[in-house]
Amino acid sequence: MKKTSVTNLPFIDLTSQQNLIRENLDLAIKRVLSHGEFIMGPEVLNVEVELAKRSNTNFCITCGSGTDALTIPLMAANIKKDDVVFVPSFTFTSSAEVIALRGAIPFFVDIDSRTFNMDAENLESSIKECLRSGGKPKAIITVDLFGQPVDFDSIISVAEKYNLWILDDAAQSFGANYKSKPIGSFAKVTATSFYPSKPLGCYGDGGAILTNDEDLFNKMKSIRTHGYKDKLRKSETLGLTSRFDSIQAAVLLEKLKIFNNECVQRNKVAEIYTKELCSILKTPVVIEEAQSVWAQYTIISDRRDSISSYLSGKGIPSALFYPFPLHLQKPFLGYPMPKKGLPFTEKLATQVLSLPMHPYLDEDTQYFIISAIREAIKG
């Protein structure tokens, strides 16, 4: 029986997930309470091993947040004042914020209008403009927006041509694949987030850094805890307090047991949305040989605001990611961008709307959402 109304429809359903694993969660948390190693306990080491295995990398460092997971690699690589790091403007604040906080220069790059991710051609033209103006290009921060990997082949080709290293902001894409390999396999360093709303989230802040570079790993591990090199607590470099809590690691270990199935379910939800909506508006495009983890399912429409308002009236939540591109926000005014501007970024910021997306979205509820979107467009 099709639903004609909904109440308290969640945008992301963490309650259903918790109900599924509640008994094991309680036991896992009790184990932490019993051994008393609340920070960097055995669960933290175990989850680092599991995350490295799942991402096809040699080393994993957990840390206090997704933002710290971006900051620590920049510190370890000595990104400093006047160094230029290329980054999209259509993303969350931290992707560019971490560059500016180092005293370096974020150079904003436009995106592919189909995928929302950094456009390789625009990246190369931006690098050329930077070099012509006497800038010092050092690195690229890619962002796997809404759960889809960037076109790594194209981006890596550009990076190698100009001797730049890549830090992949995979805050939304852990669990995704590119050419049958998991996120974490491509950039020099990959950073992810375990904020509760992420596809793999804990019950607080948390993040992880993935790499195959042992020298960089050792530097980042030291920076995570005040620059300490060993247990004598003698600082070798400036660092942070960004250790991971054992209870949050215990939560992740339980969530990882159901994570593969959740990724499959997310893709099934995305398939239904695309099948039913592609004829009436623009739906997300996943690049060839990639698989998204669908952190968000984001449609494109010139009537975005009216659709959102209509859905709200029906009790259906939606979200705007990201209505204010970073290059137009006060902290980032004056930082460089291509001479032609960022036309796709600015246009999409007025058109995108994210729909409820999670592994526990049943078909009746999903078709209720789809019907409401059709009604909104007709209206």
matplotlib code that plots the C-alpha trace (Angstrom):
import matplotlib.pyplot as plt

x = [0.0, 1.5, 1.9, -0.2, 1.5, 4.5, 5.4, 8.9, 10.5, 14.3, 16.8, 19.3, 18.0, 20.5, 17.8, 17.0, 20.7, 21.2, 18.2, 19.8, 23.1, 22.1, 22.8, 26.4, 26.9, 26.0, 28.5, 31.2, 30.8, 30.7, 34.1, 35.6, 34.1, 35.6, 39.2, 39.2, 41.5, 39.2, 41.6, 43.7, 42.6, 42.7, 39.6, 41.4, 44.3, 41.8, 39.7, 42.9, 43.9, 40.4, 40.2, 43.6, 42.6, 39.3, 41.0, 43.9, 46.5, 49.4, 48.9, 45.9, 45.9, 42.6, 42.2, 39.8, 37.8, 37.6, 39.1, 42.1, 42.4, 43.0, 45.1, 47.7, 48.8, 49.4, 51.5, 53.5, 54.1, 55.2, 52.7, 53.4, 53.0, 52.5, 52.3, 49.4, 46.9, 44.2, 40.8, 37.1, 34.9, 31.8, 32.5, 32.3, 34.4, 37.1, 38.4, 39.8, 40.0, 42.8, 44.9, 44.4, 45.1, 48.5, 49.1, 49.0, 46.8, 43.7, 43.3, 39.7, 38.9, 35.7, 33.7, 32.3, 28.6, 27.6, 29.5, 30.0, 33.7, 36.8, 37.2, 40.6, 40.7, 39.9, 42.5, 45.2, 44.3, 44.3, 47.8, 49.0, 47.5, 49.1, 52.6, 52.3, 51.5, 54.6, 52.7, 54.1, 51.8, 52.4, 49.4, 45.8, 42.9, 40.3, 36.8, 34.7, 31.5, 28.3, 30.0, 31.4, 35.1, 36.7, 38.0, 41.3, 43.0, 42.5, 43.4, 46.5, 47.7, 47.6, 49.2, 52.1, 52.6, 53.2, 54.8, 52.0, 50.8, 47.1, 45.3, 41.9, 39.1, 37.0, 34.9, 31.8, 33.2, 34.7, 33.2, 33.1, 35.2, 37.0, 38.0, 37.3, 39.6, 38.5, 38.8, 42.3, 44.1, 44.7, 45.9, 49.2, 47.0, 43.3, 41.4, 37.9, 35.4, 33.3, 30.8, 27.5, 25.8, 28.6, 28.1, 30.4, 29.9, 30.5, 28.5, 30.7, 33.5, 36.3, 38.4, 41.1, 44.1, 45.2, 48.5, 51.1, 53.9, 55.7, 57.8, 54.7, 52.8, 55.4, 55.3, 51.5, 51.4, 53.7, 51.7, 48.5, 49.8, 51.7, 54.6, 55.7, 58.0, 57.8, 56.4, 58.9, 56.7, 59.4, 58.1, 60.0, 57.7, 54.6, 51.5, 47.9, 45.7, 43.8, 43.6, 40.6, 38.2, 38.0, 34.2, 33.9, 36.3, 34.1, 31.1, 32.8, 33.9, 30.3, 29.1, 31.8, 30.2, 27.1, 28.8, 29.0, 25.3, 24.5, 26.5, 24.5, 21.3, 22.4, 23.0, 19.5, 17.9, 19.9, 18.9, 15.2, 15.6, 17.4, 15.0, 11.9, 13.3, 15.7, 13.0, 11.7, 14.9, 18.7, 19.8, 23.4, 25.8, 28.3, 31.5, 32.3, 34.0, 33.2, 30.7, 29.4, 28.6, 25.8, 26.5, 23.8, 21.5, 21.5, 19.1, 19.5, 16.6, 16.0, 13.0, 15.0, 13.5, 9.9, 10.5, 12.1, 9.2, 6.6, 8.5, 8.6, 4.9, 4.5, 6.7, 9.7, 13.1, 15.6, 19.0, 21.0, 24.7, 26.2, 24.3, 27.2, 30.4, 33.5, 35.0, 32.0, 32.2, 33.9, 37.0, 37.9, 37.4, 40.4, 41.9, 42.7, 40.5, 40.6, 40.2, 37.0, 35.6, 33.7, 30.5, 29.5, 30.1, 28.0, 25.2, 24.9, 24.9, 21.5, 20.1, 21.1, 18.8, 19.6, 16.9, 16.6, 19.2, 20.1, 20.1, 16.9, 14.7, 11.9, 10.4, 6.9, 8.5, 10.8, 8.0, 6.0, 9.0, 9.2, 5.5, 5.8, 8.6, 6.5, 3.6, 6.0, 7.2, 3.7, 2.6]
y = [0.0, 3.3, 6.0, 9.1, 11.0, 10.8, 12.1, 12.8, 11.5, 11.6, 13.0, 10.5, 7.6, 6.8, 5.4, 2.4, 1.7, 1.9, -0.4, -3.0, -3.1, -1.8, -5.0, -5.3, -1.5, -1.8, -4.7, -2.9, 0.3, -1.8, -3.3, 0.2, 1.1, -2.0, -1.6, 2.1, 3.1, 5.8, 7.5, 5.5, 2.2, -1.2, -0.4, 2.5, 0.3, -2.3, 0.1, 1.6, -1.9, -2.5, 0.9, 0.4, -3.0, -1.7, 1.2, -0.9, 1.3, 0.4, 3.0, 4.5, 7.2, 8.0, 11.5, 13.9, 15.1, 15.2, 18.7, 17.5, 14.7, 17.4, 19.6, 17.0, 16.0, 19.7, 20.2, 17.0, 18.1, 21.5, 23.4, 27.0, 30.7, 31.6, 27.9, 27.4, 24.5, 24.0, 23.2, 23.3, 26.1, 23.9, 22.1, 22.3, 25.1, 22.8, 21.8, 25.3, 26.5, 24.1, 25.7, 29.3, 28.4, 27.2, 30.6, 29.1, 30.2, 28.3, 28.6, 27.9, 25.5, 25.0, 21.7, 19.3, 20.3, 16.6, 15.2, 18.2, 17.2, 19.1, 19.4, 18.3, 20.7, 23.7, 22.5, 22.5, 25.9, 27.2, 25.8, 27.5, 30.8, 30.4, 29.8, 32.7, 35.0, 33.8, 31.6, 28.5, 25.5, 22.7, 20.5, 19.7, 18.9, 16.9, 16.5, 13.4, 15.3, 13.6, 10.2, 10.0, 9.6, 12.3, 11.3, 10.2, 9.2, 12.7, 14.5, 12.4, 13.0, 16.7, 16.4, 14.4, 16.8, 19.7, 17.7, 18.3, 15.8, 15.1, 15.1, 13.6, 14.9, 11.7, 12.9, 11.8, 8.9, 6.3, 3.0, 4.2, 2.6, 3.8, 1.2, -1.6, -0.1, 1.5, 5.1, 5.5, 3.7, 6.8, 10.0, 10.4, 11.0, 10.4, 12.1, 11.0, 12.0, 10.0, 12.8, 11.0, 11.9, 10.4, 7.0, 5.6, 7.7, 7.4, 9.1, 12.2, 13.8, 11.7, 11.2, 9.2, 9.6, 6.9, 6.7, 4.4, 6.8, 5.5, 8.7, 10.9, 8.4, 8.8, 12.5, 12.6, 10.2, 12.5, 15.6, 13.9, 14.1, 17.3, 16.3, 13.6, 11.0, 8.5, 7.9, 10.2, 13.1, 15.1, 17.2, 16.9, 19.3, 21.4, 19.3, 19.0, 17.1, 15.0, 11.5, 9.3, 8.1, 4.4, 4.5, 6.1, 3.4, 0.7, 2.2, 2.2, -1.4, -2.4, -0.3, -1.7, -5.1, -3.9, -1.3, -3.3, -4.1, -0.5, 0.6, -1.8, -0.5, 3.1, 2.3, 0.7, 3.8, 5.9, 3.7, 4.2, 7.9, 8.1, 5.8, 7.7, 11.3, 11.4, 12.3, 15.3, 16.9, 16.5, 13.6, 12.8, 11.3, 8.7, 8.6, 5.4, 2.7, 4.4, 3.5, 6.2, 5.6, 8.2, 10.4, 12.6, 12.2, 15.6, 16.7, 19.8, 22.1, 25.8, 25.4, 24.2, 26.5, 25.8, 22.1, 22.3, 24.4, 21.9, 18.9, 20.7, 21.2, 17.4, 16.7, 15.7, 17.1, 18.3, 20.0, 22.6, 21.6, 24.1, 27.3, 29.7, 28.7, 29.3, 31.9, 34.2, 33.9, 36.5, 34.5, 33.5, 36.8, 37.8, 34.3, 33.4, 31.6, 31.3, 34.5, 33.2, 32.7, 29.7, 29.6, 26.0, 26.3, 29.5, 28.2, 24.8, 26.5, 27.9, 24.7, 21.7, 20.0, 16.9, 14.4, 11.9, 9.3, 6.4, 2.6, 2.3, 4.3, 1.8, 1.9, 3.1, 6.1, 6.7, 6.6, 9.1, 11.5, 10.9, 11.6, 14.8, 16.0, 15.3, 17.2, 20.1, 20.3, 20.1, 22.8]
z = [0.0, -1.1, 1.5, 1.2, 4.1, 6.4, 9.8, 11.1, 8.0, 8.7, 6.2, 7.5, 9.6, 12.3, 14.6, 12.4, 12.1, 15.8, 16.5, 14.2, 16.1, 19.5, 21.4, 20.0, 20.5, 24.2, 24.6, 22.8, 24.8, 28.1, 27.1, 26.9, 30.2, 31.7, 30.5, 31.0, 28.1, 26.9, 24.5, 22.0, 23.5, 21.8, 19.8, 18.1, 17.0, 15.8, 13.8, 12.2, 11.0, 9.6, 7.8, 6.2, 5.0, 3.5, 1.8, 0.3, 2.1, 4.3, 7.0, 8.8, 11.5, 13.3, 14.6, 16.2, 13.2, 9.4, 9.5, 11.5, 8.9, 6.3, 8.5, 9.7, 6.2, 5.2, 8.4, 7.7, 4.1, 5.3, 3.3, 4.4, 3.7, 0.0, -1.2, -3.5, -3.1, -5.6, -4.3, -5.4, -4.1, -4.2, -1.0, 2.8, 4.5, 5.9, 2.4, 1.9, 5.5, 6.3, 3.5, 4.7, 8.3, 7.2, 5.7, 2.3, -0.7, -1.7, -5.5, -6.3, -9.2, -11.1, -11.1, -13.6, -13.9, -14.2, -11.2, -8.9, -8.6, -9.6, -13.4, -14.6, -17.5, -15.3, -12.8, -15.5, -16.8, -13.2, -12.6, -15.7, -14.6, -11.2, -12.8, -15.1, -12.2, -10.3, -7.8, -6.1, -6.8, -4.2, -3.9, -4.9, -2.5, -4.4, -2.9, -3.5, -3.2, -2.2, -2.1, -5.7, -6.4, -8.5, -12.0, -10.5, -13.8, -15.2, -11.9, -11.3, -14.9, -14.3, -10.9, -12.2, -15.1, -12.7, -9.9, -7.4, -4.7, -4.0, -0.7, -1.3, 0.9, 1.2, 4.1, 2.1, 0.1, 2.3, 0.9, -2.7, -5.5, -8.6, -11.2, -8.7, -6.1, -2.9, -1.9, -0.3, -3.2, -5.3, -3.7, -1.8, 1.3, 1.8, 4.6, 5.8, 8.4, 10.9, 11.6, 12.5, 9.2, 7.0, 5.3, 8.0, 11.0, 14.8, 17.6, 17.8, 15.9, 14.4, 11.3, 9.7, 7.4, 4.9, 3.1, 1.7, 2.4, 5.5, 6.1, 5.9, 8.1, 10.8, 10.6, 10.8, 13.7, 15.6, 14.7, 15.9, 19.5, 20.0, 17.8, 20.2, 18.7, 21.5, 25.0, 26.5, 25.4, 23.9, 21.0, 17.7, 15.9, 16.5, 16.6, 17.7, 20.2, 17.8, 19.3, 18.8, 21.5, 22.2, 22.5, 19.1, 17.7, 19.3, 17.5, 14.2, 14.6, 15.0, 12.1, 9.8, 10.3, 8.4, 6.2, 3.0, 3.1, 3.8, 0.7, -1.4, 0.0, -0.7, -4.3, -4.6, -3.2, -5.7, -8.6, -7.8, -7.5, -10.8, -12.7, -11.5, -11.7, -14.6, -17.1, -15.2, -13.9, -13.8, -11.7, -10.5, -13.0, -11.8, -13.9, -15.8, -13.7, -10.4, -7.7, -5.3, -1.7, -1.9, 1.1, -0.5, -3.5, -5.1, -7.9, -10.1, -11.0, -11.7, -9.5, -6.5, -4.0, -4.9, -4.9, -1.4, -0.1, -1.5, 0.0, 3.4, 3.3, 2.8, 5.8, 3.6, 4.6, 2.0, 2.3, 0.4, -0.1, -0.8, -1.4, -0.8, -2.7, -0.7, -3.0, -2.3, 1.5, 3.6, 4.9, 1.3, -0.6, -2.6, -3.0, -6.6, -9.1, -12.9, -14.8, -16.3, -12.8, -11.6, -13.7, -13.0, -9.3, -9.0, -11.2, -9.4, -6.0, -7.0, -8.4, -6.2, -3.7, -1.7, -0.9, 2.0, 1.5, 3.8, 3.7, 5.6, 3.2, 2.3, -1.2, -0.1, 1.5, -1.3, -3.9, -1.7, -2.0, -5.7, -6.2, -4.2, -6.4, -9.5, -8.0, -7.2, -10.8, -12.2, -9.8]

ax = plt.figure().add_subplot(projection="3d")
ax.plot(x, y, z, "-o")
ax.set_aspect("equal")
plt.show()
